[in-house]
Amino acid sequence: MPLRRQTQAEPDRLLRNLALGAMSMAVIRLVETPLVRPLAERAERRRRGLAQGLPGPSWLRDAAAVLLMDYTIYLWHVGTHRMAWLWRFHVVHHIDLDLDSTTALRFHAVDMAISAPYRAAQVALIGVSPRALRVWQAWFFFSVLFHHSNLRLPLRWERALARVVTTPRMHAIHHSMVKGETDSNWSSGLSLWDHLHGTFRLDVPPHLITIGVPAYQSPQEARLVPSLRLPFIRQRDAWALPACNPALVARPRA
């Protein structure tokens, strides 16, 4: 039940997304995991961090930790778009010209390496126990696969789900070539944060959305080697709208 018609040839796109994903997962395994896991063990053992300071049973502290991890990932995602030095790596994720669950794996390996110290700070400051960390990691992974998917759900169901979690229609708007639409739906798990910050949108029909970044519309630029090189070369104005493309004009919010 596809939500959008795909525009790029398969399996080339699938293979390059999987290759980028494999490199990113290797970095997580080699850099992030050895850094974060001892911090989680220490937080629980010494009762350090915001969640560990809460009274009551351990499940309540774990629930608070998962909630705070979800919120601080929202803040990180905003930062990857707002800070130029983070965006040059995160843009590799956005230049995919189609959107499906393989896009959820399409991150530059250096993007993952840069996020490791932030993840360590999250765990240490929040006081995430090893148990809460495992719960959050599983929740985050499956949520990201789901909301990047090209799955068409009945609109009534999706509107109901979007009150609680990030959905495919929501996240497709975030991957739009229209900057005003990309600057919305930052949540990666619970949609609560977009509702609270006024960044929630579900008002753009899928058939009106062009996936990608205006400055990188060539399929050649989304290939494996150009994607790996992209953060290290001179950056373009990503949101300079081509005058010849009327599909990329800003749309007013409904």
C-alpha positions as CSV (number, residue, x, y, z in Angstrom):
1,M,0.0,0.0,0.0
2,P,2.4,2.7,-1.2
3,L,1.9,6.3,0.0
4,R,3.9,7.8,-2.9
5,R,5.0,6.6,-6.3
6,Q,8.7,5.9,-6.4
7,T,10.8,7.9,-8.8
8,Q,14.3,6.3,-8.6
9,A,15.5,3.0,-10.1
10,E,15.8,0.0,-7.9
11,P,17.8,-1.9,-6.7
12,D,20.6,0.7,-7.1
13,R,18.9,3.0,-4.6
14,L,18.2,0.2,-2.1
15,L,21.9,-1.0,-2.2
16,R,23.4,2.4,-1.7
17,N,21.1,3.2,1.2
18,L,22.0,-0.2,2.8
19,A,25.7,0.5,2.2
20,L,25.5,3.9,4.0
21,G,23.4,2.3,6.7
22,A,26.0,-0.5,7.3
23,M,28.8,2.1,7.7
24,S,26.7,4.1,10.1
25,M,25.8,1.0,12.2
26,A,29.5,0.0,12.3
27,V,30.3,3.5,13.8
28,I,27.5,3.1,16.3
29,R,28.9,-0.3,17.3
30,L,32.5,0.8,17.5
31,V,32.2,4.4,18.8
32,E,28.8,5.0,20.5
33,T,28.1,1.7,22.3
34,P,31.5,1.5,24.1
35,L,31.0,5.2,25.1
36,V,27.4,5.1,26.2
37,R,27.0,1.7,27.9
38,P,29.4,2.3,30.8
39,L,27.8,5.7,31.4
40,A,24.4,4.0,31.8
41,E,25.8,1.4,34.2
42,R,27.4,4.2,36.3
43,A,24.2,6.3,36.3
44,E,22.2,3.4,37.7
45,R,24.8,2.3,40.2
46,R,25.5,5.8,41.6
47,R,21.9,7.1,41.1
48,R,23.3,10.1,39.0
49,G,21.2,12.1,36.6
50,L,17.7,13.7,36.4
51,A,15.7,10.5,36.1
52,Q,17.8,8.7,38.8
53,G,16.9,11.5,41.2
54,L,13.2,10.8,41.1
55,P,11.6,9.0,44.0
56,G,9.6,5.8,43.5
57,P,10.2,2.5,41.8
58,S,12.8,1.9,39.1
59,W,10.3,1.5,36.3
60,L,9.2,5.1,36.9
61,R,12.8,6.3,36.6
62,D,13.2,4.3,33.5
63,A,10.0,5.7,32.0
64,A,11.1,9.2,32.7
65,A,14.5,8.5,31.1
66,V,13.0,7.1,27.9
67,L,10.7,10.2,27.7
68,L,13.6,12.6,28.2
69,M,15.7,10.7,25.6
70,D,12.9,11.1,23.1
71,Y,12.6,14.8,23.8
72,T,16.4,15.5,23.6
73,I,16.5,13.6,20.3
74,Y,13.9,16.1,19.0
75,L,16.3,18.9,20.1
76,W,19.3,17.2,18.4
77,H,17.3,16.8,15.1
78,V,16.5,20.6,15.1
79,G,20.1,21.3,15.7
80,T,21.2,19.1,12.7
81,H,19.2,21.5,10.5
82,R,20.0,24.8,12.2
83,M,23.8,24.4,12.6
84,A,25.6,24.5,9.3
85,W,28.4,22.2,10.4
86,L,25.9,19.5,11.4
87,W,23.7,20.1,8.4
88,R,26.5,19.3,5.9
89,F,26.5,15.7,7.3
90,H,22.7,15.4,7.9
91,V,21.9,16.6,4.3
92,V,23.2,13.2,3.1
93,H,20.0,11.7,4.7
94,H,17.8,14.3,3.0
95,I,19.1,14.1,-0.6
96,D,17.4,10.7,-1.1
97,L,14.9,11.4,-3.9
98,D,12.5,8.8,-2.6
99,L,11.4,8.1,0.9
100,D,11.0,4.6,2.4
101,S,12.4,2.5,5.3
102,T,15.8,2.3,3.7
103,T,16.1,6.1,4.0
104,A,15.9,5.5,7.8
105,L,19.3,3.8,7.4
106,R,20.8,6.4,5.0
107,F,23.1,8.5,7.3
108,H,26.7,9.5,6.8
109,A,29.0,7.6,9.1
110,V,30.6,10.8,10.4
111,D,27.1,12.0,11.2
112,M,26.8,9.0,13.6
113,A,30.2,9.7,15.0
114,I,29.4,13.3,15.7
115,S,26.2,12.3,17.5
116,A,28.0,9.9,19.9
117,P,29.2,12.6,22.3
118,Y,25.7,14.0,22.4
119,R,24.3,10.6,23.1
120,A,26.8,10.2,25.9
121,A,25.7,13.6,27.4
122,Q,22.1,12.5,27.1
123,V,22.7,9.3,29.1
124,A,24.9,11.0,31.7
125,L,22.7,14.0,32.3
126,I,19.3,12.2,32.2
127,G,20.6,9.3,34.2
128,V,19.6,6.5,31.8
129,S,19.9,3.0,33.2
130,P,21.0,0.2,30.9
131,R,17.5,-1.2,30.9
132,A,16.0,2.2,29.9
133,L,18.7,2.6,27.3
134,R,17.8,-0.7,25.7
135,V,14.1,0.2,25.7
136,W,14.8,3.6,24.1
137,Q,17.1,2.1,21.5
138,A,14.5,-0.4,20.4
139,W,11.7,2.1,20.4
140,F,13.8,4.6,18.4
141,F,14.9,2.1,15.8
142,F,11.4,0.8,15.0
143,S,9.9,4.2,15.2
144,V,12.4,5.6,12.6
145,L,11.8,2.6,10.3
146,F,8.0,3.1,10.6
147,H,7.8,6.9,9.9
148,H,10.3,6.8,7.0
149,S,8.2,4.0,5.4
150,N,6.2,4.4,2.2
151,L,3.1,2.8,3.9
152,R,-0.3,4.2,3.2
153,L,-2.5,4.1,6.2
154,P,-6.2,5.2,6.2
155,L,-6.2,8.9,6.8
156,R,-8.5,8.5,9.8
157,W,-6.0,6.1,11.4
158,E,-3.0,8.3,10.6
159,R,-4.6,11.3,12.2
160,A,-5.3,9.4,15.3
161,L,-1.8,7.9,15.4
162,A,-0.2,11.3,14.8
163,R,-1.6,12.6,18.0
164,V,0.8,10.2,19.8
165,V,3.6,9.0,17.4
166,T,5.4,10.2,14.3
167,T,3.7,8.8,11.2
168,P,4.7,8.3,7.5
169,R,2.6,11.2,6.3
170,M,4.1,13.5,9.0
171,H,7.7,12.6,8.2
172,A,7.1,12.9,4.5
173,I,6.3,16.6,5.0
174,H,9.6,16.9,6.9
175,H,11.4,15.5,3.8
176,S,9.7,18.0,1.4
177,M,11.8,20.2,-0.9
178,V,9.8,23.1,0.5
179,K,11.8,24.5,3.4
180,G,8.8,25.7,5.3
181,E,7.6,22.1,5.3
182,T,10.9,20.6,6.1
183,D,11.1,22.9,9.2
184,S,8.3,20.9,10.8
185,N,7.7,17.4,12.2
186,W,11.1,17.1,13.9
187,S,10.0,14.3,16.3
188,S,11.5,10.9,15.8
189,G,9.3,9.0,18.3
190,L,6.5,10.6,20.2
191,S,4.8,13.4,18.2
192,L,4.2,15.2,21.5
193,W,7.2,17.4,21.0
194,D,6.0,18.8,17.7
195,H,2.6,19.5,19.3
196,L,4.2,21.3,22.2
197,H,6.5,23.4,20.1
198,G,4.0,24.2,17.4
199,T,6.0,22.4,14.7
200,F,3.4,19.7,13.9
201,R,2.0,19.6,10.4
202,L,-0.3,17.1,8.7
203,D,-1.8,19.5,6.1
204,V,0.1,18.6,2.9
205,P,-1.2,15.7,0.8
206,P,1.4,13.1,-0.2
207,H,0.9,13.7,-3.9
208,L,1.9,17.4,-3.5
209,I,5.2,16.6,-1.8
210,T,8.5,16.4,-3.8
211,I,11.0,14.5,-1.7
212,G,14.6,15.8,-1.4
213,V,16.6,19.0,-1.2
214,P,16.3,21.6,-4.0
215,A,20.1,22.1,-4.5
216,Y,20.6,18.3,-4.9
217,Q,18.0,17.1,-7.4
218,S,20.3,15.0,-9.6
219,P,20.1,11.2,-8.9
220,Q,23.8,11.0,-9.5
221,E,24.5,13.1,-6.3
222,A,22.6,10.6,-4.2
223,R,24.9,7.7,-5.2
224,L,27.3,6.2,-2.7
225,V,30.6,7.9,-3.4
226,P,29.1,11.4,-4.0
227,S,27.1,11.0,-0.8
228,L,30.3,10.1,1.2
229,R,32.1,13.1,-0.3
230,L,29.3,15.6,0.1
231,P,30.1,16.9,3.6
232,F,33.7,17.6,2.7
233,I,33.2,19.7,-0.4
234,R,32.0,23.2,-0.8
235,Q,28.3,23.4,0.3
236,R,25.6,24.9,-1.8
237,D,22.6,26.9,-0.6
238,A,20.5,23.8,0.0
239,W,17.2,25.7,-0.2
240,A,17.7,27.9,-3.2
241,L,14.6,27.1,-5.2
242,P,15.1,26.5,-8.9
243,A,12.9,29.1,-10.8
244,C,12.1,26.4,-13.4
245,N,10.4,24.1,-10.8
246,P,6.9,25.4,-9.8
247,A,6.4,22.3,-7.6
248,L,8.8,23.8,-5.1
249,V,7.0,27.0,-4.2
250,A,6.1,27.6,-0.6
251,R,2.6,26.4,0.3
252,P,0.6,28.3,3.0
253,R,-0.4,26.3,6.0
254,A,-3.9,25.0,6.0
